[in-house]
């Protein structure tokens, strides 16, 4: 799985970082970001929940082929 945050869509609600802090963080402006080295979701079962929790759908999950 590949995890990204659509920077153009993110409004900084912080739900991703609250739901799955081992994968998501917030940048210096308060917008969601994937923590360095965690682009694969780090095997966390909460990654999908974080994507669902995002009010604007800015968390993007792409399955590996």
C-alpha positions in Angstrom: 0.0 0.0 0.0 1.1 3.5 -0.7 -0.1 6.3 1.6 -0.2 10.0 0.6 -1.9 13.2 1.6 -3.4 15.4 -1.1 -1.9 18.7 -0.1 -4.4 20.6 -2.2 -7.4 19.0 -0.5 -6.1 19.0 3.1 -7.8 21.5 5.4 -5.7 20.6 8.5 -8.5 19.0 10.5 -5.8 16.6 12.0 -8.0 13.5 12.0 -5.4 11.5 10.3 -2.7 12.3 12.9 -5.2 11.7 15.7 -6.4 8.4 14.4 -3.0 6.9 13.2 -0.1 8.9 14.7 2.4 6.2 13.8 1.9 7.0 10.1 0.6 10.6 10.0 1.8 13.9 11.4 1.1 17.5 10.8 3.5 19.9 9.1 4.6 23.2 10.4 1.4 24.8 9.0 -0.9 22.2 10.7 -1.7 20.3 7.5 -1.6 16.5 7.4 1.4 14.7 6.1 2.8 11.2 6.0 5.6 10.7 8.5 9.0 10.1 6.9 9.5 6.5 6.1 5.9 5.6 6.7 4.7 5.9 3.1 3.9 2.2 3.1 1.5 2.5 6.0 3.9 0.8 8.4 1.5 -2.2 8.6 -0.9 -0.2 10.8 -4.5 -1.4 10.7 -5.5 2.2 11.5 -4.4 3.7 8.1 -7.7 2.8 6.5 -9.6 4.3 9.5 -7.5 7.5 9.2 -8.5 7.7 5.5 -12.2 7.3 6.4 -11.9 9.9 9.2 -10.6 12.6 6.9 -13.5 15.1 6.3 -12.3 16.0 2.9 -10.8 12.7 1.7 -7.3 14.1 1.5 -5.7 10.8 2.7 -5.1 8.7 -0.4 -4.4 4.9 -0.2 -3.2 3.1 -3.3 -2.9 -0.6 -3.3 0.4 -2.0 -4.6 0.1 -3.9 -7.9 
